[in-house]
Amino acid sequence: MKLKLFSRPAWLASAAAVALTATISLPAHAVGVPSNHGAGVNLGSFEYWSPDFPTINQFKRGGGWLTQCSYPKDAGCTNFTNGASSWDTLEQSKMNVDEFGYPTSLPAAGDTSAKYRKVSALMFQDDGRVHPAGKYTVLYDGAGTIEYGLAGTKVGAESKPGRDIVSVTNSDSSGLLLSITATDPSNHIRNVRVLPPGGVCSLDKNQFALTSADCSAKNLGSLITFENLTGRIWHPQFVADLKGFRTLRFLDWNKVNSSQLANWADRPRRDDALWTGPDGVPMNMLISLANEVGADPWINLPMKATDDYAKYFARQAKATLAPKLNLILEYSNEPWNYAFPASHWMREQARNTWPDQIAKGISDYELQPSWYAMRSAQLCQIVKKEFGADAARVKCVFNGQASNSWISAQQLDCPYAVSKLGQACYKMVDGLAIAPYFGAYIGDASVRSTVKTWYADSDGGLGKLFQEILGQDANGNKVTPPLYGKTGESYIDGAVAQVKTWMVANKNIASARGLPLLSYEGGQHLIMYGGDTDQQWLNLITAANRDPRMGTAYTRTLNDWQAAGGQIYALYNHVYKPSKYGMWGLKENEYQEGNVKWQAVLPYRDTKQCWWTGCTR
């Protein structure tokens, strides 16, 4: 749905076309010590339901505006069709909003052209109840009325115009509902900030504390509340969790798998009301977090990015990236994965680019790797050109398929694009990246009948599952994986060992062309594929991700990666609540320190130095 937008002010519109050439001055807290470790991490989703706390201002990750009404208070709040309801009348297209997405007016009581009378944003729903309970401070500019519901109750005696105190519980998963029920069109409510309890200690402004007593206990002075902490974007506990990782990959934060963004002028902005729109978090905010953590930002450009998009992105990145950090640049994500729309769009581009090859009987499947690599190389060269003398800080990588090294070779050589580029694509980039996940085939329907026999075991099937993953029993003795011979994907030494063969194959292909091998994602891949309703399988893989043997599997695969000669290994992902959609998180919520996967990875964040030549900064 497209909202009715006021035009962006002239100074904003022109800013997109202004070259950003001067390096900005970064405050001390905003520049972390660059990491010399070898592991990176993908961040989880930036959404209202995410079980983490990235920003101090929680409103930034509120759900998109709900257009709402109340029956019988609002006479027209009846007779809904096409999935609409009083909870969401689905009238977002009728909203009038300013350049940052804040509503500038609401329908009057007698307005029959719309059913909605208020707009609301949801925070914390289904986040695993990890948001802290207590008093939240809501600040806003403008005049009007904000009401709170579900887990939130306004403390009237402590509130005043522009500053509400809201008591928020976390006893259930309902979340906090913030509703704008009235706004002055001449001075509409805007710049909403929802600040959680706590802050930082006066003697260590990177130390998160809920109370002054927490600071005193560590001899760190007194509490500076988030309301009184100026110039800070990122929650200090979230930053502390990430410090030490060499790179942060932001795939899910800028929604590359679904984004249709093409033009730089249409990008999300720092001052937008919400950062949860279809194109995710603003690019300069990704770099801001990477700077504060001291990690290289690994950024994916959207599939439809124009040359101008790449140019102005590069100027912004050069101006804001902290010294000693590199920019790892990737075009789109998994162009070979037909679960994502980008792959289908790229096949179409390949057909349109080489109709003569189609006429010769060459399939678009074969042409697509060349088109992807060509476009990747083109965008890479644009960004490097804008970095000028610092072009070596831009590290462009191709996204290959770990289990199919033919894709990697086709991308690097791009045989159908050589005549357009004048050279093979691998000569124009800096690395090949793959995702060496283990165990994906174990969830296939083709082996479920065998897997179901494991459920009757006293451990619910955990022993058999880890025999398949590790190729050994509980005592460390080598065993034949129980699915071996029942599917062509099972490997005689287990799923982890299988992935090592993929690492070696892709490393050989990259090395033959003088390029390093990186991991853009990796870890376990135990999931429920589409249409799977087997609750026992879901129970089994949930338990497996909490079992110490999963930590062993992570340690083994990271060791295998080093032995194969791989460089950065970016795990997928930081925090994710287990569900039928996956068990991706190293942690199930931000505050869970004991997760077996997280504990296995911590040495690679904290103590284990990078392992390839020239990796120290």
N, C-alpha and C positions, 0 to 999 in steps of 0.2 A: 504494500500500500504506500502511496506517495502522499506525504503531507503537503499542505499548502505552506510554502515557505515565503517569508519576507525575503527580499533580496539581501544578500550579504552587503554590508557597507562597502563603499568604493575602495577604502583602504584595505579591506580584507580581500576583495576580489583581485586587486592588483598585486597583492602579496604573493599570490601563486605564481606570478610571472616575474617576480623580482629575484635576481640571482642572490643567493645567500653565500657570501664569499668570506666574511670575517668569522674567525673562530670565536665562539661565545666564551664569556668568563664564567666558569662553573664554580659554585660555592663549595667549600671544603667538604661538606657532608655528602655532596653529590658525586664525588669521585672516589671509588673504592680502589684498593690495591689490585693491580692486574694479576689474575691467577696464573700460576705456572703448573697447574695440575692438568691432567689429560682428559678428564670426564666433563661432559656438558650435560644439560638437561633441557628437555622440552617443558614449557610451562603448560599447566592444565587450562581448562576453559576459563575465560573471563566472563562469567555469567552470574546472575542473581542466585543461582543454586550451587555455585562452586564452594567446596568445603575448605576455602582458604581465605586470606585477608590481604590481597595485594595492595590496595590503596588505603590511605587514611580516610579519604572521603568515600564512604560506602555508596553514595548515590551514583557514582560513576558506573557501578556495575549493577544498577537496578534494571529490572526487566523493562522492555519497551512500554511506552504509554498504553494503558488500558483506558478505553473510553467507557465510562460507567454511568449508571443511573440507579435510582432506588424506588421501588414500588412499595406502597402506593404514593409516596411523597411526590414522585415525578409522574405526572398523569400519563405520559406517553411511553412509560417503561413497560410495555406489554407487546404481545404479538410479534415475537422475534422469529426470524427465519434464517436459514443458511448458516446455522451454527452460532449465531449471535445470541447474547443473553445480557442480563443486567450486569453481570461480572465484566463482560466485554461486548459492547454493542457493535464492535467492528466498524467503527466510524472514524478511524484514524485519518482517512482521506478528507474528512470534513474539518479537521483541526486547522486552526491558524496558529502557526508557530513562528518564532523569531529565527534569526540565522543560526542559533545554537540549539534549536529544538524545543525551547520552552513555549508553552501555550501563551498567546498574547490576549486571548479572550475565551470565554466559555458561552455556550448557548444560553439565552435568556429563558426564564421559566416558561414562557408561552411560545417558544420557538418550535414550530411543528416540522421544520426541515431536518431536525436531528433529535435522536432520543437521548443522547448522553448529556449529562449536566456537570460532570466532573471528570478529571483525568487522574490516573493513579499509576504509581510505579511500585513494583514488588521487590523486596530485598530479603535475602537469607532463607527463602522457602526451600525446604528439603536439602539444606546444607549440612545435614547430620548434626544439627544443633550445636555447631562449633562456634557460632558467634557469641561473644561474651554477653551475658545478661547484665543489666544495669542501666544507668542513665546516659542516653545519647544526646548530644547537642546538635540541633538542626538550625543552621544559619541560612538566611536567604536575603536577597535584595528585593525591593519592590513592595507592593502593597496587595494584600489579599488574605485568604485564609487557607491554611494547611491543616488537614485532619489526619489522624493516625488510626490504624486498625490492626486486626489480627493480633500479633504479639506486641503491638505498641500502644501505649496510652500516654497522652499528653499530661504533663504535670503543670497544671494551670498556674499554680502559685509561684512557680519558678520561671515561667515563660513571659515573653514580651514580644511586641512586633519585631520581626527580623531574627528572633532567637527563641526557639522552642526547646524545652527540655522534655525528653520522651523516655518513659520507662519501658524497656524492652526485655521481654523474657526469652528464654530458650528452652522452655519445658516441652515444647512440641515443635513440629516442623512447619507451622503455618507461615512463618516469616513476618516481616514488617511491611505494612502497606502504608505508603505515603500518598495522600490524595489532595490535589489542589481543587478546592471546592468553590473558590471565588478568587478572581484576579482583576486588578484595575488595568483596563486596556491602555491607560496613559502611563502606567508605571507597573507593568506586570511582574509577577513573581519570577525570579530568575536567580542564577548563581546559587543553586541549592547545594548545601554541603551537609552531609550526615556524618557526624564525627563520633566514633565509638568511645567508650570509657578508656581512661588511661592516658599515656603520653610517653615522654622520655625523661631520663634523669638529668638533672642540671649539670652534673660533672661528667656525663657521658651521653651525649645526645643521640647516640646510636643504640642505647640500651632501652628497650621497651619496659614499661612498668605500669601496673594497674593503679597503684597507689603510691603515695610518698613513703609509706612504710617499706615498700619493695625497694625503693632507692636507698633508704637509710640502712636497710639490712646489708646492702652491698657497699656501704660507704660511698655512695655516688650522689650525695646531695639530696635535693628535693625534687618533686615531680613538676615537670612542665607539661600541662595538659595539651592535648592535640589542638584545642581551640587557641591556645597561646603559642603554638609552635608554627612559626611562619615559614613559608617557602618550601615546605615538605610535601611530597606527593605520595611516597611509598611507605607503607607500614613498616616500622623498623624490625618487627619480628619476621616479616616476610623476607626482607632484605637479608637478615642474618641467616635465614634458612638457605639462601642461595649463594652466599659468599663462599668462594673457593671453587665453584664450578667454572670451567674455562669459557664456556659459551652458554648462552640462553637462546634456545630456538623458540620463536614466537608464532609458529604455524597456527595454533588455535586462537591466539589473541587477535590476529588480523583476518581470521576466517577465510584463509586462502582457498580452502576446499570448496567454498560456495560463492565467494565474492565475485561480483560482476564489475567491480571498479576498474575503470580504464583511464580516466583523466585526473590529473593531480588536483585540479580545482575542486573536484568532488570528494576529496579525501576527508576522513574524519579529522576534527580539530581538537586541540587540547581543551578549549572552553565549551565544547559540546556538552549538553546536559548529561547525556549518557554515552558510554563507550561500548555499548552492547548492540549497536546497530549492525546492519548486514556486512559492514566492512571492518568492524571491530575497533580496536584501540588505535589511536593516532600513531603514525610511524615515529614521530619525534618523542613520544612517550615510551616507546619500546627502547629507544636509544637512551633515554633518561634513566630507565631502570637498569639497563646494562652498565651505564656509567657508574651508578651508585654501587652496584654489586662488584664492579671490576671484572666484568665478563664480556667477551666479544659478543655483540648482537648478531644472531643468525636470523636473517630476515628473508622472507619469501615474498617476491613480487607477485601481484595478482596476474592471472592468466591473460587478461585483456589489457595489461598495462601498455600504454603508448610510449613512444620514444620520449615525448615531453614528460610523461610521468617519471620515467627513469632519470631524466636530466634533473628535474626539480627535486626529486627524492635524493639524488646524489648530492646536490648542493646543500640541502638541509642536513643530510647525514654528515657531510664533511665539516659543516659548521658546528655541529653539536657533539660529535663523537669525541670522547675523552682521549688525551694523548696515550699512546702505547697500546690502545685497543684497536683491533682489526674489525672490519665489517665482513661477515661471511654472507654472501649473497647467493640466493637460490631462486630460480624462476619457477613459480607454481609449486606443485607438490605431487609426486607420484604420477607422472604423466602416462604411465603404463597401466594404472589401476582404473579399470572401467567402472568402479563403484563411485568415482568422482566425476562430475560433469566436465572438468577441464580436459580429461583424456578424450572425450567424445568431440569437444570443440576443436582440439588440436588435430584430431584425425580429419575433421572437415577442412581445417586450414591446409593440411598436407595435400588433400585431394585437390583443393583449389590452386595450390602452388605448383603442383606437378601433374597436370592433366595428361601430359604426354606419357608419363610413366604409368598412370592408370590405364591409358589406352593400350599400353604394352602388356597389361596383365599384372603389373606390380600392385600388390594390395596396399590399401591405406594403412594397414597394420605395420607393414614393412617401412612405409614412408614416414610414419609418424615420429619415430625416434630422431630422424634427420631434421624434421621440422622443429621439434622441441629443442634440439641442440642448437640449431641455427638461431632461433629466437633467443635462447639463453645467451649465446655468444654475443649477439647484437646488443642486448640489454647490458651485458657485462661490460662491453667496450664503451658504452655510453657513460656508465657509472665511473669506470676507471678514468675516462677522459676528464670528467668533472673533478675528480680527486687530484688530477695533475701530478705534481711531484710526489704526492702521497698515494699514487695509484697502487703501489705494492701493499697498501693496507686493505685493499679490497680483494677478498678471496672468493672467487666465483666457483661454484660447484654444480655439477650435474647430478640429477637424482636418478640413480640406476636401480634396477630390481635385483635384490640380493640373490634370489633363487634362480635367476635367469641372466647369466652374465652376457648372453648374446645382446640383450638390451643395452647393457653398459658399453659394449664394443661398438654397437651401432650409433649410440649417442656420441661417443668420443670421435669416431671416424666420420660420422654424418655423410655417407657417400653421396647422397642425393643433393646435398647442400654445398658441396665443395666448389662446384662451378660458380655459385652465387657469391661465396665468401672468399674464394681464392686460396683457401687452405682448409685443412681438416679442423673440426671444431675443437679438438683437444688442445690445439695450439693457442687457443684464445681464452682458455679458462685455467683454473688453478687446482682442480681436484675432482675426484669422483666420490660421491657419497651414496651409501646403501643403508638399508635397515635390516641388520642381522637378527631378526626376531626368531625365537625358537618355539616350537610346539604348535604352530597354527593348525596343522593337519589333524591334530588329535580331536578337534571339535567338529570335524567333517561328519556329515550324515552317513557317509559310506562306512564308517567304522563304529557308529554308535551302538550297533547291536552287540559288538564285543565289549565296548566300554560299559554298557549297561550291566554286564555280568560282574563288573568290578564292584558295583554298588552293594552287593550282598556281603562283601568282605567286612570284617570287624571294624576296619578303619574307614569304611565307606568308599574305598577305592584309591585312597591316597598312595598306598604302597605300589600298586600297579602303575598309577600315573607317574610316579617319580622313577620307576624302573624305565618307563618309556622316555622320560625326559633326560635322565642321567645315564641310562644304560648300566645301572648297578643297583644292588639291593640295599637294604637299610644298613648293612655292615660294610658297604663299600666294595662288595665283590661284584665282578663283572657278570651281567646277565643279558640274555637276549631280550630286547624290548618286546612286550606282549603284543604289540601291533605289527611287529616285523613279519612280513610275508602276507599280511592281510590288506596292506595298501602299499602302493609303490613309493609312497612318501616317507614311510618309516625307514630308519637308518639302523644298521646293525649295531652301532655303538651308542644310539640314543639321539634325541632331538638336538641336544646341545652340540654334540659332536658333528651332527649333520651340518649345522650352521657354520662350523669351522671350515668345512669344505667350500662353502659359498664365499667365506671371507678370503680364502686363499685364491679361489678362481678370479674374484674381482680384483684382488690385489695384483695378481699377475697381469691382468689386462691394463690396470692403471699404470703399473710400473713400466710396462713395455712402451708406454707413451710418456714416461717421465713425470707422472703425476702421483700425488699421494692418495691414499684411500681414507675416507672419513665415514663415520656413521651418523646419519641424520636422525635416526631413531633406533631403538633396540631394546631388548628385554624379552619377557615372556609374552606369548600371544595366544593365551587360552581364552577363547571367547565363545559366545553363542551366535552362530550365523543366523541370517534372516529366517524367520519362521520357526526357529527352535523354541520349543516350550518345555523342554525337559528340566524340571526344577531340580532333580537330583544331580544333573550335570552342573547346573549353576551352583548348587551347594558344594559340589566337589571342587570346582575350580576356585571358588571363594576360599575354601579351607586350604587349598594348595598354596594360594598366595599369602597365607599366614603361617605356613609351615617352614621351619628352619631349613628344610631341604631346598626351598626356593631360593633362599639366600646363598646356598651352596651353588645352585645353578647359575646365579648372577655372577658370583666370583669366578666360576669356571669360564663363562662366556667372555668376561672381561679379560681374563688371562689369555684365552684363545685369541682374542682380538689383538692383544699386544704381540703374541707369538707370530701371528700372521702378518705383522708389519703395519697394522692399521694405526692411524693417528687419532684425532679427536673422536670420542665415542659419546654421542648425545643420547642419553637414555630417554625413554618415553614412558611416563612423564612424571612430573613433580608430585602433584596431588590430584587424586581422582577417587570418588566414592565408588566402591564395587557395585556393579549392577549387571543386568543382562547385556549392557552395551560394552562391557569390558572391565578388566581388572588392572587398568593401565598404571595407576599411581604407585610410585615408590612409597607413598604414604596415603592413607585413606582420608586423612584430614591434616591440616597444617600443624596441629599440636601433637600428632602421634609420632613420637620419637622411636618407639620400639619396633616398628614394622621391620620384618626380616629383610625385605628388599632394601629399605632405607639404610639399615645397619650394614648391609653388604657393600653399599655404594659409598658410605661416608669416608672410608679411607681414600677413595679416589677424589673426594672433594677436599679433604682436610690434610692428608699427609703424603700420599703417594704422588711423587713428582711426575711430570710428563716424561714420556719414554722415547721420543723420537729426536733425531739430530736437529739441533737448532730451535728447539721448542721453548727454551727459557727466554724471558724478555729482559 
